[in-house]
Amino acid sequence: MTILVQTSAKSTAKSTVLPAVMALAIGLGIIFVAGHVQASALHDAAHDVRHATGFPCH
């Protein structure tokens, strides 16, 4: 029974690390890509999203 609990705890730890690492990688990728986009393209994309979600922007 003790072995089963330890194995379960190890697999739970592994199952929480992978999503966290992937989220970090995706987040850094977004920041990297957004850093190389021209400012007008970012503004236009944000403007379109605001209108699509119904958020008033002007």
Secondary structure, 3 states (H helix, E strand, C coil): CHHHHHHHHHHHHHHHHHHHHHHHHHHHHHHHHHHCCCHHHHHHHHHHHHHHHCCCCC
